[in-house]
Amino acid sequence: ALDFQGVPTGIDITKVVKLGVTPVINTGIAHKEPGVGQVGAGVVRAPLACFEQALEAYGEKMGVA
């Protein structure tokens, strides 16, 4: 039982930039009371520029840029 706990996930920014395919984001908002349900719903893709900028910043931080 996850007890309404989020799932730890990671997104490989190098793979996103290399393939040019951004992840799908579920924009649904859960109700503040556990088990009540969802307040809203929607699906969107994040802009590729977000991942390009993240990869550039990571490269600079790691001294690889």
N, C-alpha and C positions, 0 to 999 in steps of 0.2 A: 504494500500500500504506500503510495507516494504521499498521502495525506496532504494533497493539494500543493506539493512542493514542485518547483520548476525542475526541468531536466537540464543538467549541465551540458552545454554544447560548445563546439568551436567551429569556426569557419576558416578554411585555408585561403587566406587572401591571395597567395601566389597562384593558386589554382583558379580562383575566380577571375583574376586579371588575365591569366594566360588563356583561359577558355572564353572569356567575355560573357560568362553566364552568371548572373547574380542570383542569390537565393530568394525564394518566395517567402514573404513575411506575412503571417497571420496577424491582423491588427485587431482581432477580437479582444474585448476587455471583460475580464471576469468580474462578477459582482463582488462587492466588499465582504459579503457574508459567504463563507465556504459552503459549497453545495447548492447555492441558490441558482446559479446559471450564469449566462453571458449577457452583458449589457449591449454590446455592439458587435459587428462582424465586418470583415473585409479582408481582401488579399491584395498585396502590392509587391513589387520588386524594388529593391533599393537601387539607386543610381550607381552605375559602374564607377563613376568618379569617386565615390566614397571609398571604394576598395583600392583604387589607384593611389589616392592620397594616403591611405593607411599603409600601403606597401612602401611608398616613398619615405614616409616618416619612419617606418620600422627599419628600412635600409640605412637611413641616416643615423638612427640610434645605434645600430649594430656596426656602423662603420663600413657598410658595404655599398653605399650609394655611389 
